[in-house]
Amino acid sequence: MKRESLGGNVDGVLRQYIALPAQVLTKVPEESDVSFVQMASLVASGVTAWNALFGVQPLKAGQTVLFQGTGGVSIIGLQLAKAAGATTIITSSSDEKLKFVQENRNEVLEAFDYLQAGCHIGKVGIEIKHEA
């Protein structure tokens, strides 16, 4: 079986040094306000969102995706889904986070409190639900 990713059950990844092709790496800017730990978590969030949307049952343009939560995985997933041509809906228990999403991610069809989700989703219908 050909492996095209690192980690998990791939031997030899947990070590101090490793030689890899340059095209599979991303250079971290030397002058950045983002720490190494924060950079590493971006990769984890991105891979999680990607696998949820394009893994077993790939998202198709025109489908509607519901993101439950406004954490890192949902925000990256929101961007990926929109880039794929999907309609996006997001819920949160935090009005502050919903306001942020509405102000900075204007591609969201609807953003609402998670307690009211059932009322809204029934009207629109969804093909994919992503809980993060």
Residue pairs with C-beta under 8 A, 6 or more apart in sequence:
3 10
6 13
7 13
12 18
28 34
28 36
28 39
32 39
41 72
42 72
42 76
45 71
45 72
45 73
45 76
46 76
48 73
48 132
49 73
49 74
49 76
49 77
49 80
49 130
49 132
50 80
52 73
52 77
52 130
52 132
53 59
53 65
53 77
53 80
53 81
53 84
53 128
53 130
54 80
54 84
57 128
59 65
59 81
59 84
59 86
59 128
60 84
60 85
60 86
61 84
61 85
61 86
62 85
62 86
62 87
63 86
63 87
63 127
63 128
64 86
64 87
64 88
64 89
64 109
64 124
64 125
64 126
64 127
64 128
65 77
65 81
65 86
65 87
65 88
65 89
65 126
65 127
65 128
65 129
65 130
66 89
66 90
66 91
66 117
66 121
66 126
66 128
66 129
66 130
67 74
67 77
67 78
67 81
67 88
67 89
67 90
67 91
67 130
67 132
68 74
68 90
68 91
68 114
68 117
68 129
68 130
68 131
68 132
69 91
69 92
69 131
69 132
70 90
70 92
70 94
70 97
70 98
70 100
70 101
71 132
72 132
73 130
73 132
74 90
74 130
74 132
75 101
75 105
77 130
77 132
78 88
78 90
78 101
78 105
78 107
78 108
79 105
81 88
82 88
82 107
86 128
87 109
88 107
88 108
88 109
89 108
89 109
89 110
89 111
89 120
89 121
89 124
89 126
90 98
90 101
90 105
90 108
90 110
90 111
91 111
91 112
91 113
91 114
91 117
92 98
92 101
92 111
92 113
92 114
93 113
93 114
93 115
95 113
98 111
98 112
98 113
101 108
101 111
102 108
102 111
109 124
110 120
110 124
112 120
